[in-house]
Amino acid sequence: MSDAPAPGAALVEAVGLTKVFRDFWHRPKARAVNDLDFAVRPGEILGLLGPNGSGKSTTIKMILGLLYPTAGTIRVFGQSPRDVRNKRRIGYLPEESHLYKYLTALETLDFFGALFDLPGPERRKRSGQLLDMVGLGHARHRPVGEFSKGMARRIGLAQAMINDPDLLILDEPTSGLDPLGCNEVKDVIRLLRQRRKTVIVCSHLLSDVEDVCDRVIILYGGRIRAQGSLHELLTVPDASRFTTPLLSPEVTGKVLAVLREHLQGEEIHVDHPQRSLEDFFLDVVAHARAESVETAGVLGGAGIAAYLRHEPSPDEILAGLAAPPPAPAVPGPSPGPVADAAAMEARQRLAELTTPAPAAPAPAPSPTPAASTPSDEANRRLRHLLADADRPDPGA
């Protein structure tokens, strides 16, 4: 069931990847990752699954260059994961969001944007769009230390995308989020797929992985136990399902009679399709919002941030409409030496006319006697006393 891409087309490629943790005496303590071979294509949404202790977080840390493999090789963007230039192209949401609790939400995103050398206006634009996207635009001036776990998780997701990364790694992205937040995270992931971004999702919520991932890798004991596309792994080849509009009892009886005739005693199960609980929950919330029900909780996101969609803002559209069209180039003969000399003389004349004349130097002010101060008077008297002391006594 292997679905590994060709090595040359891989954005992330691991061969024989192994990580052994050792104790103080350098004795092997735990083999967290054991001889992994996998590749991640550009534009792919990959789910990295497995129970606790299966090696998921260790693998992610080696992709990020935070851990060095004991054996094997791993390449990211064709380079070593420790290449600093790769960091600009990677966004990472860790399992626990560690934020500076005294910074506001807006200051937090501005801080992370500055780490990527984003210009100030661009940082402010992206920060505002991301806060609106994750439903925290109304709390942009609140310190993040006051946020609940779910709100801090939303800020963590926003900081992971401040640099518009080509590779986004999400470790438990929906942990602590309500169903609205989970749905918004999945919308962001789907948009990134449309933009040919690569996303690695590590999650224990298998329904979320099933909703957004193209392919999954399942780890156990540090080894790959299964990998492939979801359609390939989840399809049950020895059963069929028919979905029809609601049938009358008479038609249902006829269909069952035909099926029993041909299936020769095999069990047939007939039921009604069900909506998922998530879809039902989102529908209830949407109706409450339509009725303008007031809430003090997190508001729904304002849609995907514009810079992630690469759509021009209204100001940019107006600026483009107001800009005069470029003048068409008129072909003509190339100027000769006489034309060049005339043009040079005209430019010099224009410079003389437009250059302001140098200002005349201001006349030096006439010296005025300084006003006498107490210190000047004391110095005068001291000089007078010293002169009297140096004068010889006539009676001597």
Secondary structure, 3 states (H helix, E strand, C coil): CCCCCCHHHCCEEEEEEEEEEECCCCCEEEEEEEEEEEEECCCCEEEEECCCCCCHHHHHHHHCCCCCCCEEEEEECCECCCCHHHHCCEEEECCCCCCCCCCEHHHHHHHHHHHCCCCHHHHHHHHHHHHHHCCCHHHCCCEHHHCCHHHHHHHHHHHHCCCCCCEEEEECCCCCCCHHHHHHHHHHHHHHHHCCCEEEEECCCHHHHHHHCCEEEEEECCEEEEEEEHHHHHCCCCCCCCCCCCCCHHHHHHHHHHHHHHHCCCCCCCCCCCCCHHHHHHHHHHHHHHCCCCCCCCCCCCCCCHHHHCCCCHHHHHHHHHCCCCCCCCCCCCCCHHHHHHHHHHHHHHHHHHCCCCCCCCCCCCCCCCCCCHHHHHHHHHHHHHHHHHCCCCCC
